[in-house]
Amino acid sequence: MENPHDNPAALKELQDAIYREKVLRAREMTVAERLDEVFDLSNRQMGMMLAGAMHRLGTTDQEKGWDEVSRWLGRLDRVRDHGLYVTERRQSA
């Protein structure tokens, strides 16, 4: 089987198939199942943030890691509160 990464058209076809499968699966889910998926994704992401913080600090202390995650999230909150990011691309003048 050809490696799709060597063929842009094959890669696009694979990406489209994966996307279609995910959309169809999501459409078959109940609201409760979707909500469960959201919480699972959120929990995995928080775990990844903790691992990244601990790696960056060079520690195995989870409390220090959570303190760093909290600091990162606080920074994001301040940026949002001050309107220092945009969610849409600005048109150039």
PyMOL Python script that loads the backbone (N, CA, C, O; Angstrom):
from pymol import cmd

cmd.read_pdbstr("""\
ATOM      1  N   MET A   1       0.849  -1.195   0.000  1.00  0.00           N
ATOM      2  CA  MET A   1       0.000   0.000   0.000  1.00  0.00           C
ATOM      3  C   MET A   1       0.884   1.244   0.000  1.00  0.00           C
ATOM      4  O   MET A   1       1.859   1.338   0.747  1.00  0.00           O
ATOM      5  N   GLU A   2       0.526   2.175  -0.839  1.00  0.00           N
ATOM      6  CA  GLU A   2       1.280   3.419  -0.958  1.00  0.00           C
ATOM      7  C   GLU A   2       1.115   4.267   0.302  1.00  0.00           C
ATOM      8  O   GLU A   2       0.027   4.341   0.873  1.00  0.00           O
ATOM      9  N   ASN A   3       2.190   4.896   0.722  1.00  0.00           N
ATOM     10  CA  ASN A   3       2.143   5.809   1.867  1.00  0.00           C
ATOM     11  C   ASN A   3       1.416   7.073   1.433  1.00  0.00           C
ATOM     12  O   ASN A   3       1.868   7.750   0.510  1.00  0.00           O
ATOM     13  N   PRO A   4       0.285   7.411   2.084  1.00  0.00           N
ATOM     14  CA  PRO A   4      -0.480   8.597   1.659  1.00  0.00           C
ATOM     15  C   PRO A   4       0.312   9.893   1.789  1.00  0.00           C
ATOM     16  O   PRO A   4       0.000  10.880   1.124  1.00  0.00           O
ATOM     17  N   HIS A   5       1.343   9.896   2.646  1.00  0.00           N
ATOM     18  CA  HIS A   5       2.137  11.114   2.814  1.00  0.00           C
ATOM     19  C   HIS A   5       3.000  11.405   1.591  1.00  0.00           C
ATOM     20  O   HIS A   5       3.468  12.529   1.403  1.00  0.00           O
ATOM     21  N   ASP A   6       3.207  10.387   0.763  1.00  0.00           N
ATOM     22  CA  ASP A   6       3.989  10.576  -0.457  1.00  0.00           C
ATOM     23  C   ASP A   6       3.132  11.058  -1.623  1.00  0.00           C
ATOM     24  O   ASP A   6       3.655  11.408  -2.681  1.00  0.00           O
ATOM     25  N   ASN A   7       1.817  11.076  -1.426  1.00  0.00           N
ATOM     26  CA  ASN A   7       0.897  11.444  -2.497  1.00  0.00           C
ATOM     27  C   ASN A   7      -0.130  12.417  -1.922  1.00  0.00           C
ATOM     28  O   ASN A   7      -1.029  12.000  -1.192  1.00  0.00           O
ATOM     29  N   PRO A   8      -0.011  13.707  -2.240  1.00  0.00           N
ATOM     30  CA  PRO A   8      -0.932  14.698  -1.669  1.00  0.00           C
ATOM     31  C   PRO A   8      -2.407  14.381  -1.912  1.00  0.00           C
ATOM     32  O   PRO A   8      -3.237  14.625  -1.037  1.00  0.00           O
ATOM     33  N   ALA A   9      -2.742  13.849  -3.071  1.00  0.00           N
ATOM     34  CA  ALA A   9      -4.147  13.529  -3.361  1.00  0.00           C
ATOM     35  C   ALA A   9      -4.622  12.387  -2.473  1.00  0.00           C
ATOM     36  O   ALA A   9      -5.746  12.416  -1.972  1.00  0.00           O
ATOM     37  N   ALA A  10      -3.778  11.389  -2.275  1.00  0.00           N
ATOM     38  CA  ALA A  10      -4.136  10.262  -1.401  1.00  0.00           C
ATOM     39  C   ALA A  10      -4.250  10.724   0.042  1.00  0.00           C
ATOM     40  O   ALA A  10      -5.132  10.272   0.773  1.00  0.00           O
ATOM     41  N   LEU A  11      -3.363  11.620   0.456  1.00  0.00           N
ATOM     42  CA  LEU A  11      -3.425  12.146   1.818  1.00  0.00           C
ATOM     43  C   LEU A  11      -4.719  12.921   2.039  1.00  0.00           C
ATOM     44  O   LEU A  11      -5.367  12.773   3.075  1.00  0.00           O
ATOM     45  N   LYS A  12      -5.092  13.743   1.069  1.00  0.00           N
ATOM     46  CA  LYS A  12      -6.343  14.504   1.168  1.00  0.00           C
ATOM     47  C   LYS A  12      -7.535  13.553   1.238  1.00  0.00           C
ATOM     48  O   LYS A  12      -8.468  13.787   2.007  1.00  0.00           O
ATOM     49  N   GLU A  13      -7.513  12.499   0.455  1.00  0.00           N
ATOM     50  CA  GLU A  13      -8.598  11.522   0.460  1.00  0.00           C
ATOM     51  C   GLU A  13      -8.693  10.840   1.831  1.00  0.00           C
ATOM     52  O   GLU A  13      -9.793  10.631   2.342  1.00  0.00           O
ATOM     53  N   LEU A  14      -7.560  10.497   2.418  1.00  0.00           N
ATOM     54  CA  LEU A  14      -7.539   9.875   3.738  1.00  0.00           C
ATOM     55  C   LEU A  14      -8.064  10.840   4.797  1.00  0.00           C
ATOM     56  O   LEU A  14      -8.861  10.458   5.654  1.00  0.00           O
ATOM     57  N   GLN A  15      -7.614  12.086   4.735  1.00  0.00           N
ATOM     58  CA  GLN A  15      -8.087  13.096   5.682  1.00  0.00           C
ATOM     59  C   GLN A  15      -9.601  13.286   5.581  1.00  0.00           C
ATOM     60  O   GLN A  15     -10.290  13.368   6.598  1.00  0.00           O
ATOM     61  N   ASP A  16     -10.110  13.353   4.362  1.00  0.00           N
ATOM     62  CA  ASP A  16     -11.551  13.519   4.153  1.00  0.00           C
ATOM     63  C   ASP A  16     -12.324  12.325   4.699  1.00  0.00           C
ATOM     64  O   ASP A  16     -13.386  12.493   5.299  1.00  0.00           O
ATOM     65  N   ALA A  17     -11.800  11.127   4.496  1.00  0.00           N
ATOM     66  CA  ALA A  17     -12.472   9.919   4.997  1.00  0.00           C
ATOM     67  C   ALA A  17     -12.513   9.910   6.521  1.00  0.00           C
ATOM     68  O   ALA A  17     -13.529   9.549   7.114  1.00  0.00           O
ATOM     69  N   ILE A  18     -11.417  10.304   7.151  1.00  0.00           N
ATOM     70  CA  ILE A  18     -11.376  10.358   8.619  1.00  0.00           C
ATOM     71  C   ILE A  18     -12.373  11.389   9.127  1.00  0.00           C
ATOM     72  O   ILE A  18     -13.109  11.133  10.079  1.00  0.00           O
ATOM     73  N   TYR A  19     -12.396  12.560   8.487  1.00  0.00           N
ATOM     74  CA  TYR A  19     -13.323  13.610   8.892  1.00  0.00           C
ATOM     75  C   TYR A  19     -14.769  13.148   8.753  1.00  0.00           C
ATOM     76  O   TYR A  19     -15.575  13.338   9.664  1.00  0.00           O
ATOM     77  N   ARG A  20     -15.100  12.536   7.601  1.00  0.00           N
ATOM     78  CA  ARG A  20     -16.460  12.040   7.378  1.00  0.00           C
ATOM     79  C   ARG A  20     -16.854  11.043   8.458  1.00  0.00           C
ATOM     80  O   ARG A  20     -17.963  11.104   8.990  1.00  0.00           O
ATOM     81  N   GLU A  21     -15.944  10.121   8.785  1.00  0.00           N
ATOM     82  CA  GLU A  21     -16.222   9.097   9.790  1.00  0.00           C
ATOM     83  C   GLU A  21     -16.492   9.740  11.151  1.00  0.00           C
ATOM     84  O   GLU A  21     -17.403   9.324  11.867  1.00  0.00           O
ATOM     85  N   LYS A  22     -15.704  10.751  11.503  1.00  0.00           N
ATOM     86  CA  LYS A  22     -15.886  11.436  12.793  1.00  0.00           C
ATOM     87  C   LYS A  22     -17.225  12.176  12.824  1.00  0.00           C
ATOM     88  O   LYS A  22     -17.928  12.144  13.834  1.00  0.00           O
ATOM     89  N   VAL A  23     -17.574  12.831  11.741  1.00  0.00           N
ATOM     90  CA  VAL A  23     -18.839  13.568  11.681  1.00  0.00           C
ATOM     91  C   VAL A  23     -20.017  12.603  11.783  1.00  0.00           C
ATOM     92  O   VAL A  23     -20.960  12.852  12.534  1.00  0.00           O
ATOM     93  N   LEU A  24     -19.969  11.515  11.038  1.00  0.00           N
ATOM     94  CA  LEU A  24     -21.060  10.535  11.081  1.00  0.00           C
ATOM     95  C   LEU A  24     -21.192   9.913  12.470  1.00  0.00           C
ATOM     96  O   LEU A  24     -22.302   9.712  12.962  1.00  0.00           O
ATOM     97  N   ARG A  25     -20.065   9.613  13.092  1.00  0.00           N
ATOM     98  CA  ARG A  25     -20.106   9.052  14.446  1.00  0.00           C
ATOM     99  C   ARG A  25     -20.710  10.058  15.436  1.00  0.00           C
ATOM    100  O   ARG A  25     -21.514   9.682  16.289  1.00  0.00           O
ATOM    101  N   ALA A  26     -20.325  11.328  15.323  1.00  0.00           N
ATOM    102  CA  ALA A  26     -20.851  12.354  16.221  1.00  0.00           C
ATOM    103  C   ALA A  26     -22.352  12.536  16.025  1.00  0.00           C
ATOM    104  O   ALA A  26     -23.078  12.752  16.995  1.00  0.00           O
ATOM    105  N   ARG A  27     -22.821  12.453  14.791  1.00  0.00           N
ATOM    106  CA  ARG A  27     -24.252  12.615  14.522  1.00  0.00           C
ATOM    107  C   ARG A  27     -25.085  11.496  15.125  1.00  0.00           C
ATOM    108  O   ARG A  27     -26.261  11.690  15.435  1.00  0.00           O
ATOM    109  N   GLU A  28     -24.475  10.316  15.294  1.00  0.00           N
ATOM    110  CA  GLU A  28     -25.191   9.180  15.876  1.00  0.00           C
ATOM    111  C   GLU A  28     -25.206   9.215  17.405  1.00  0.00           C
ATOM    112  O   GLU A  28     -25.953   8.463  18.031  1.00  0.00           O
ATOM    113  N   MET A  29     -24.405  10.062  17.998  1.00  0.00           N
ATOM    114  CA  MET A  29     -24.309  10.120  19.460  1.00  0.00           C
ATOM    115  C   MET A  29     -25.490  10.870  20.063  1.00  0.00           C
ATOM    116  O   MET A  29     -26.065  11.773  19.455  1.00  0.00           O
ATOM    117  N   THR A  30     -25.823  10.464  21.264  1.00  0.00           N
ATOM    118  CA  THR A  30     -26.826  11.210  22.015  1.00  0.00           C
ATOM    119  C   THR A  30     -26.150  12.447  22.611  1.00  0.00           C
ATOM    120  O   THR A  30     -24.925  12.558  22.594  1.00  0.00           O
ATOM    121  N   VAL A  31     -26.940  13.358  23.128  1.00  0.00           N
ATOM    122  CA  VAL A  31     -26.388  14.547  23.777  1.00  0.00           C
ATOM    123  C   VAL A  31     -25.515  14.138  24.961  1.00  0.00           C
ATOM    124  O   VAL A  31     -24.438  14.699  25.164  1.00  0.00           O
ATOM    125  N   ALA A  32     -25.974  13.168  25.735  1.00  0.00           N
ATOM    126  CA  ALA A  32     -25.207  12.711  26.899  1.00  0.00           C
ATOM    127  C   ALA A  32     -23.867  12.109  26.471  1.00  0.00           C
ATOM    128  O   ALA A  32     -22.853  12.328  27.133  1.00  0.00           O
ATOM    129  N   GLU A  33     -23.856  11.350  25.369  1.00  0.00           N
ATOM    130  CA  GLU A  33     -22.611  10.765  24.877  1.00  0.00           C
ATOM    131  C   GLU A  33     -21.642  11.852  24.410  1.00  0.00           C
ATOM    132  O   GLU A  33     -20.439  11.773  24.658  1.00  0.00           O
ATOM    133  N   ARG A  34     -22.176  12.857  23.737  1.00  0.00           N
ATOM    134  CA  ARG A  34     -21.317  13.968  23.296  1.00  0.00           C
ATOM    135  C   ARG A  34     -20.729  14.700  24.491  1.00  0.00           C
ATOM    136  O   ARG A  34     -19.552  15.062  24.494  1.00  0.00           O
ATOM    137  N   LEU A  35     -21.560  14.915  25.508  1.00  0.00           N
ATOM    138  CA  LEU A  35     -21.085  15.594  26.709  1.00  0.00           C
ATOM    139  C   LEU A  35     -19.989  14.778  27.394  1.00  0.00           C
ATOM    140  O   LEU A  35     -19.000  15.341  27.862  1.00  0.00           O
ATOM    141  N   ASP A  36     -20.157  13.467  27.455  1.00  0.00           N
ATOM    142  CA  ASP A  36     -19.116  12.597  28.006  1.00  0.00           C
ATOM    143  C   ASP A  36     -17.813  12.751  27.224  1.00  0.00           C
ATOM    144  O   ASP A  36     -16.735  12.808  27.815  1.00  0.00           O
ATOM    145  N   GLU A  37     -17.911  12.818  25.907  1.00  0.00           N
ATOM    146  CA  GLU A  37     -16.720  12.992  25.073  1.00  0.00           C
ATOM    147  C   GLU A  37     -16.031  14.316  25.374  1.00  0.00           C
ATOM    148  O   GLU A  37     -14.803  14.390  25.414  1.00  0.00           O
ATOM    149  N   VAL A  38     -16.830  15.363  25.587  1.00  0.00           N
ATOM    150  CA  VAL A  38     -16.256  16.676  25.901  1.00  0.00           C
ATOM    151  C   VAL A  38     -15.467  16.606  27.198  1.00  0.00           C
ATOM    152  O   VAL A  38     -14.350  17.117  27.277  1.00  0.00           O
ATOM    153  N   PHE A  39     -16.043  15.975  28.215  1.00  0.00           N
ATOM    154  CA  PHE A  39     -15.340  15.877  29.491  1.00  0.00           C
ATOM    155  C   PHE A  39     -14.094  15.005  29.385  1.00  0.00           C
ATOM    156  O   PHE A  39     -13.067  15.321  29.985  1.00  0.00           O
ATOM    157  N   ASP A  40     -14.172  13.919  28.633  1.00  0.00           N
ATOM    158  CA  ASP A  40     -12.989  13.075  28.433  1.00  0.00           C
ATOM    159  C   ASP A  40     -11.878  13.854  27.744  1.00  0.00           C
ATOM    160  O   ASP A  40     -10.719  13.782  28.152  1.00  0.00           O
ATOM    161  N   LEU A  41     -12.230  14.593  26.706  1.00  0.00           N
ATOM    162  CA  LEU A  41     -11.241  15.389  25.988  1.00  0.00           C
ATOM    163  C   LEU A  41     -10.630  16.444  26.905  1.00  0.00           C
ATOM    164  O   LEU A  41      -9.416  16.653  26.901  1.00  0.00           O
ATOM    165  N   SER A  42     -11.469  17.099  27.681  1.00  0.00           N
ATOM    166  CA  SER A  42     -10.992  18.118  28.610  1.00  0.00           C
ATOM    167  C   SER A  42     -10.042  17.520  29.644  1.00  0.00           C
ATOM    168  O   SER A  42      -9.001  18.102  29.951  1.00  0.00           O
ATOM    169  N   ASN A  43     -10.405  16.358  30.178  1.00  0.00           N
ATOM    170  CA  ASN A  43      -9.540  15.704  31.168  1.00  0.00           C
ATOM    171  C   ASN A  43      -8.194  15.314  30.560  1.00  0.00           C
ATOM    172  O   ASN A  43      -7.152  15.491  31.191  1.00  0.00           O
ATOM    173  N   ARG A  44      -8.215  14.788  29.341  1.00  0.00           N
ATOM    174  CA  ARG A  44      -6.951  14.431  28.681  1.00  0.00           C
ATOM    175  C   ARG A  44      -6.097  15.666  28.448  1.00  0.00           C
ATOM    176  O   ARG A  44      -4.881  15.632  28.638  1.00  0.00           O
ATOM    177  N   GLN A  45      -6.738  16.768  28.031  1.00  0.00           N
ATOM    178  CA  GLN A  45      -5.992  17.992  27.767  1.00  0.00           C
ATOM    179  C   GLN A  45      -5.377  18.552  29.043  1.00  0.00           C
ATOM    180  O   GLN A  45      -4.236  19.014  29.033  1.00  0.00           O
ATOM    181  N   MET A  46      -6.120  18.514  30.130  1.00  0.00           N
ATOM    182  CA  MET A  46      -5.571  19.004  31.397  1.00  0.00           C
ATOM    183  C   MET A  46      -4.391  18.131  31.834  1.00  0.00           C
ATOM    184  O   MET A  46      -3.403  18.643  32.360  1.00  0.00           O
ATOM    185  N   GLY A  47      -4.491  16.823  31.618  1.00  0.00           N
ATOM    186  CA  GLY A  47      -3.372  15.934  31.933  1.00  0.00           C
ATOM    187  C   GLY A  47      -2.146  16.253  31.105  1.00  0.00           C
ATOM    188  O   GLY A  47      -1.020  16.204  31.602  1.00  0.00           O
ATOM    189  N   MET A  48      -2.364  16.581  29.835  1.00  0.00           N
ATOM    190  CA  MET A  48      -1.241  16.953  28.964  1.00  0.00           C
ATOM    191  C   MET A  48      -0.626  18.275  29.415  1.00  0.00           C
ATOM    192  O   MET A  48       0.594  18.436  29.386  1.00  0.00           O
ATOM    193  N   MET A  49      -1.461  19.213  29.830  1.00  0.00           N
ATOM    194  CA  MET A  49      -0.943  20.478  30.327  1.00  0.00           C
ATOM    195  C   MET A  49      -0.117  20.254  31.594  1.00  0.00           C
ATOM    196  O   MET A  49       0.953  20.841  31.755  1.00  0.00           O
ATOM    197  N   LEU A  50      -0.620  19.399  32.496  1.00  0.00           N
ATOM    198  CA  LEU A  50       0.117  19.093  33.722  1.00  0.00           C
ATOM    199  C   LEU A  50       1.468  18.472  33.383  1.00  0.00           C
ATOM    200  O   LEU A  50       2.493  18.884  33.926  1.00  0.00           O
ATOM    201  N   ALA A  51       1.477  17.488  32.494  1.00  0.00           N
ATOM    202  CA  ALA A  51       2.732  16.844  32.117  1.00  0.00           C
ATOM    203  C   ALA A  51       3.700  17.857  31.497  1.00  0.00           C
ATOM    204  O   ALA A  51       4.897  17.834  31.782  1.00  0.00           O
ATOM    205  N   GLY A  52       3.179  18.734  30.656  1.00  0.00           N
ATOM    206  CA  GLY A  52       4.025  19.756  30.040  1.00  0.00           C
ATOM    207  C   GLY A  52       4.593  20.723  31.058  1.00  0.00           C
ATOM    208  O   GLY A  52       5.761  21.103  30.977  1.00  0.00           O
ATOM    209  N   ALA A  53       3.770  21.122  32.019  1.00  0.00           N
ATOM    210  CA  ALA A  53       4.228  22.043  33.059  1.00  0.00           C
ATOM    211  C   ALA A  53       5.307  21.384  33.918  1.00  0.00           C
ATOM    212  O   ALA A  53       6.323  22.002  34.236  1.00  0.00           O
ATOM    213  N   MET A  54       5.077  20.137  34.287  1.00  0.00           N
ATOM    214  CA  MET A  54       6.055  19.438  35.114  1.00  0.00           C
ATOM    215  C   MET A  54       7.367  19.247  34.351  1.00  0.00           C
ATOM    216  O   MET A  54       8.447  19.383  34.926  1.00  0.00           O
ATOM    217  N   HIS A  55       7.274  18.934  33.067  1.00  0.00           N
ATOM    218  CA  HIS A  55       8.483  18.792  32.250  1.00  0.00           C
ATOM    219  C   HIS A  55       9.222  20.117  32.161  1.00  0.00           C
ATOM    220  O   HIS A  55      10.442  20.170  32.316  1.00  0.00           O
ATOM    221  N   ARG A  56       8.488  21.166  31.915  1.00  0.00           N
ATOM    222  CA  ARG A  56       9.108  22.491  31.791  1.00  0.00           C
ATOM    223  C   ARG A  56       9.792  22.908  33.079  1.00  0.00           C
ATOM    224  O   ARG A  56      10.860  23.520  33.052  1.00  0.00           O
ATOM    225  N   LEU A  57       9.178  22.577  34.210  1.00  0.00           N
ATOM    226  CA  LEU A  57       9.764  22.922  35.507  1.00  0.00           C
ATOM    227  C   LEU A  57      10.854  21.936  35.928  1.00  0.00           C
ATOM    228  O   LEU A  57      11.626  22.218  36.844  1.00  0.00           O
ATOM    229  N   GLY A  58      10.915  20.795  35.268  1.00  0.00           N
ATOM    230  CA  GLY A  58      11.883  19.775  35.644  1.00  0.00           C
ATOM    231  C   GLY A  58      11.567  19.159  37.001  1.00  0.00           C
ATOM    232  O   GLY A  58      12.466  18.934  37.812  1.00  0.00           O
ATOM    233  N   THR A  59      10.284  18.888  37.247  1.00  0.00           N
ATOM    234  CA  THR A  59       9.855  18.365  38.539  1.00  0.00           C
ATOM    235  C   THR A  59       8.933  17.169  38.356  1.00  0.00           C
ATOM    236  O   THR A  59       8.346  16.972  37.291  1.00  0.00           O
ATOM    237  N   THR A  60       8.819  16.383  39.406  1.00  0.00           N
ATOM    238  CA  THR A  60       7.826  15.306  39.448  1.00  0.00           C
ATOM    239  C   THR A  60       6.737  15.643  40.458  1.00  0.00           C
ATOM    240  O   THR A  60       5.852  14.829  40.726  1.00  0.00           O
ATOM    241  N   ASP A  61       6.808  16.844  41.013  1.00  0.00           N
ATOM    242  CA  ASP A  61       5.848  17.300  42.023  1.00  0.00           C
ATOM    243  C   ASP A  61       4.586  17.810  41.314  1.00  0.00           C
ATOM    244  O   ASP A  61       4.607  18.862  40.675  1.00  0.00           O
ATOM    245  N   GLN A  62       3.483  17.048  41.435  1.00  0.00           N
ATOM    246  CA  GLN A  62       2.245  17.445  40.747  1.00  0.00           C
ATOM    247  C   GLN A  62       1.701  18.767  41.262  1.00  0.00           C
ATOM    248  O   GLN A  62       1.123  19.531  40.489  1.00  0.00           O
ATOM    249  N   GLU A  63       1.868  19.053  42.532  1.00  0.00           N
ATOM    250  CA  GLU A  63       1.365  20.323  43.068  1.00  0.00           C
ATOM    251  C   GLU A  63       2.049  21.506  42.385  1.00  0.00           C
ATOM    252  O   GLU A  63       1.397  22.488  42.032  1.00  0.00           O
ATOM    253  N   LYS A  64       3.354  21.407  42.203  1.00  0.00           N
ATOM    254  CA  LYS A  64       4.069  22.475  41.485  1.00  0.00           C
ATOM    255  C   LYS A  64       3.592  22.540  40.033  1.00  0.00           C
ATOM    256  O   LYS A  64       3.458  23.624  39.465  1.00  0.00           O
ATOM    257  N   GLY A  65       3.339  21.371  39.439  1.00  0.00           N
ATOM    258  CA  GLY A  65       2.840  21.339  38.068  1.00  0.00           C
ATOM    259  C   GLY A  65       1.486  22.019  37.948  1.00  0.00           C
ATOM    260  O   GLY A  65       1.266  22.809  37.030  1.00  0.00           O
ATOM    261  N   TRP A  66       0.574  21.717  38.872  1.00  0.00           N
ATOM    262  CA  TRP A  66      -0.752  22.348  38.830  1.00  0.00           C
ATOM    263  C   TRP A  66      -0.658  23.848  39.069  1.00  0.00           C
ATOM    264  O   TRP A  66      -1.427  24.619  38.495  1.00  0.00           O
ATOM    265  N   ASP A  67       0.293  24.272  39.925  1.00  0.00           N
ATOM    266  CA  ASP A  67       0.495  25.707  40.128  1.00  0.00           C
ATOM    267  C   ASP A  67       0.906  26.376  38.818  1.00  0.00           C
ATOM    268  O   ASP A  67       0.447  27.473  38.500  1.00  0.00           O
ATOM    269  N   GLU A  68       1.775  25.705  38.064  1.00  0.00           N
ATOM    270  CA  GLU A  68       2.212  26.256  36.779  1.00  0.00           C
ATOM    271  C   GLU A  68       1.061  26.282  35.777  1.00  0.00           C
ATOM    272  O   GLU A  68       0.900  27.265  35.054  1.00  0.00           O
ATOM    273  N   VAL A  69       0.259  25.219  35.723  1.00  0.00           N
ATOM    274  CA  VAL A  69      -0.914  25.200  34.837  1.00  0.00           C
ATOM    275  C   VAL A  69      -1.848  26.345  35.202  1.00  0.00           C
ATOM    276  O   VAL A  69      -2.356  27.042  34.323  1.00  0.00           O
ATOM    277  N   SER A  70      -2.074  26.537  36.490  1.00  0.00           N
ATOM    278  CA  SER A  70      -2.939  27.624  36.948  1.00  0.00           C
ATOM    279  C   SER A  70      -2.385  28.982  36.517  1.00  0.00           C
ATOM    280  O   SER A  70      -3.138  29.872  36.122  1.00  0.00           O
ATOM    281  N   ARG A  71      -1.075  29.127  36.597  1.00  0.00           N
ATOM    282  CA  ARG A  71      -0.445  30.380  36.165  1.00  0.00           C
ATOM    283  C   ARG A  71      -0.669  30.593  34.669  1.00  0.00           C
ATOM    284  O   ARG A  71      -0.987  31.703  34.241  1.00  0.00           O
ATOM    285  N   TRP A  72      -0.504  29.524  33.865  1.00  0.00           N
ATOM    286  CA  TRP A  72      -0.730  29.627  32.424  1.00  0.00           C
ATOM    287  C   TRP A  72      -2.167  30.020  32.120  1.00  0.00           C
ATOM    288  O   TRP A  72      -2.413  30.902  31.297  1.00  0.00           O
ATOM    289  N   LEU A  73      -3.118  29.366  32.786  1.00  0.00           N
ATOM    290  CA  LEU A  73      -4.531  29.666  32.533  1.00  0.00           C
ATOM    291  C   LEU A  73      -4.886  31.078  32.977  1.00  0.00           C
ATOM    292  O   LEU A  73      -5.684  31.754  32.327  1.00  0.00           O
ATOM    293  N   GLY A  74      -4.297  31.524  34.077  1.00  0.00           N
ATOM    294  CA  GLY A  74      -4.512  32.900  34.528  1.00  0.00           C
ATOM    295  C   GLY A  74      -4.011  33.901  33.505  1.00  0.00           C
ATOM    296  O   GLY A  74      -4.636  34.934  33.261  1.00  0.00           O
ATOM    297  N   ARG A  75      -2.878  33.577  32.916  1.00  0.00           N
ATOM    298  CA  ARG A  75      -2.318  34.450  31.874  1.00  0.00           C
ATOM    299  C   ARG A  75      -3.262  34.525  30.675  1.00  0.00           C
ATOM    300  O   ARG A  75      -3.499  35.604  30.131  1.00  0.00           O
ATOM    301  N   LEU A  76      -3.796  33.384  30.269  1.00  0.00           N
ATOM    302  CA  LEU A  76      -4.761  33.383  29.163  1.00  0.00           C
ATOM    303  C   LEU A  76      -6.009  34.193  29.509  1.00  0.00           C
ATOM    304  O   LEU A  76      -6.537  34.916  28.663  1.00  0.00           O
ATOM    305  N   ASP A  77      -6.476  34.075  30.740  1.00  0.00           N
ATOM    306  CA  ASP A  77      -7.641  34.855  31.176  1.00  0.00           C
ATOM    307  C   ASP A  77      -7.364  36.350  31.066  1.00  0.00           C
ATOM    308  O   ASP A  77      -8.205  37.112  30.590  1.00  0.00           O
ATOM    309  N   ARG A  78      -6.185  36.761  31.507  1.00  0.00           N
ATOM    310  CA  ARG A  78      -5.845  38.193  31.450  1.00  0.00           C
ATOM    311  C   ARG A  78      -5.770  38.687  30.005  1.00  0.00           C
ATOM    312  O   ARG A  78      -6.227  39.788  29.696  1.00  0.00           O
ATOM    313  N   VAL A  79      -5.200  37.881  29.136  1.00  0.00           N
ATOM    314  CA  VAL A  79      -5.127  38.252  27.720  1.00  0.00           C
ATOM    315  C   VAL A  79      -6.529  38.410  27.151  1.00  0.00           C
ATOM    316  O   VAL A  79      -6.819  39.382  26.453  1.00  0.00           O
ATOM    317  N   ARG A  80      -7.410  37.434  27.457  1.00  0.00           N
ATOM    318  CA  ARG A  80      -8.794  37.505  26.977  1.00  0.00           C
ATOM    319  C   ARG A  80      -9.499  38.736  27.552  1.00  0.00           C
ATOM    320  O   ARG A  80     -10.178  39.461  26.824  1.00  0.00           O
ATOM    321  N   ASP A  81      -9.338  38.970  28.852  1.00  0.00           N
ATOM    322  CA  ASP A  81     -10.021  40.081  29.504  1.00  0.00           C
ATOM    323  C   ASP A  81      -9.598  41.433  28.955  1.00  0.00           C
ATOM    324  O   ASP A  81     -10.382  42.383  28.964  1.00  0.00           O
ATOM    325  N   HIS A  82      -8.367  41.525  28.480  1.00  0.00           N
ATOM    326  CA  HIS A  82      -7.885  42.783  27.919  1.00  0.00           C
ATOM    327  C   HIS A  82      -8.092  42.884  26.408  1.00  0.00           C
ATOM    328  O   HIS A  82      -7.677  43.860  25.783  1.00  0.00           O
ATOM    329  N   GLY A  83      -8.734  41.876  25.830  1.00  0.00           N
ATOM    330  CA  GLY A  83      -9.013  41.912  24.397  1.00  0.00           C
ATOM    331  C   GLY A  83      -7.757  41.865  23.535  1.00  0.00           C
ATOM    332  O   GLY A  83      -7.728  42.436  22.445  1.00  0.00           O
ATOM    333  N   LEU A  84      -6.709  41.178  24.024  1.00  0.00           N
ATOM    334  CA  LEU A  84      -5.434  41.167  23.314  1.00  0.00           C
ATOM    335  C   LEU A  84      -5.309  40.021  22.314  1.00  0.00           C
ATOM    336  O   LEU A  84      -4.217  39.757  21.811  1.00  0.00           O
ATOM    337  N   TYR A  85      -6.397  39.351  22.025  1.00  0.00           N
ATOM    338  CA  TYR A  85      -6.385  38.346  20.971  1.00  0.00           C
ATOM    339  C   TYR A  85      -7.678  38.464  20.193  1.00  0.00           C
ATOM    340  O   TYR A  85      -8.670  39.009  20.676  1.00  0.00           O
ATOM    341  N   VAL A  86      -7.648  37.951  18.998  1.00  0.00           N
ATOM    342  CA  VAL A  86      -8.840  37.990  18.157  1.00  0.00           C
ATOM    343  C   VAL A  86      -9.188  36.571  17.750  1.00  0.00           C
ATOM    344  O   VAL A  86      -8.319  35.700  17.700  1.00  0.00           O
ATOM    345  N   THR A  87     -10.449  36.342  17.463  1.00  0.00           N
ATOM    346  CA  THR A  87     -10.887  35.025  17.030  1.00  0.00           C
ATOM    347  C   THR A  87     -11.086  34.964  15.521  1.00  0.00           C
ATOM    348  O   THR A  87     -11.322  33.891  14.966  1.00  0.00           O
ATOM    349  N   GLU A  88     -10.992  36.112  14.858  1.00  0.00           N
ATOM    350  CA  GLU A  88     -11.118  36.152  13.409  1.00  0.00           C
ATOM    351  C   GLU A  88      -9.963  36.945  12.837  1.00  0.00           C
ATOM    352  O   GLU A  88      -9.451  37.871  13.466  1.00  0.00           O
ATOM    353  N   ARG A  89      -9.563  36.570  11.643  1.00  0.00           N
ATOM    354  CA  ARG A  89      -8.473  37.256  10.976  1.00  0.00           C
ATOM    355  C   ARG A  89      -8.893  38.682  10.629  1.00  0.00           C
ATOM    356  O   ARG A  89      -9.972  38.908  10.082  1.00  0.00           O
ATOM    357  N   ARG A  90      -8.041  39.622  10.948  1.00  0.00           N
ATOM    358  CA  ARG A  90      -8.330  41.022  10.640  1.00  0.00           C
ATOM    359  C   ARG A  90      -8.014  41.308   9.183  1.00  0.00           C
ATOM    360  O   ARG A  90      -7.063  40.765   8.620  1.00  0.00           O
ATOM    361  N   GLN A  91      -8.825  42.169   8.580  1.00  0.00           N
ATOM    362  CA  GLN A  91      -8.592  42.590   7.197  1.00  0.00           C
ATOM    363  C   GLN A  91      -7.519  43.655   7.193  1.00  0.00           C
ATOM    364  O   GLN A  91      -7.573  44.590   7.992  1.00  0.00           O
ATOM    365  N   SER A  92      -6.542  43.532   6.306  1.00  0.00           N
ATOM    366  CA  SER A  92      -5.498  44.534   6.214  1.00  0.00           C
ATOM    367  C   SER A  92      -6.035  45.763   5.489  1.00  0.00           C
ATOM    368  O   SER A  92      -6.916  45.667   4.636  1.00  0.00           O
ATOM    369  N   ALA A  93      -5.484  46.913   5.849  1.00  0.00           N
ATOM    370  CA  ALA A  93      -5.966  48.184   5.295  1.00  0.00           C
ATOM    371  C   ALA A  93      -5.521  48.429   3.894  1.00  0.00           C
ATOM    372  O   ALA A  93      -5.856  49.460   3.311  1.00  0.00           O
TER     373      ALA A  93
END
""", "prot")
cmd.dss("prot")
cmd.show_as("cartoon", "prot")
cmd.util.cbc("prot")
cmd.orient("prot")
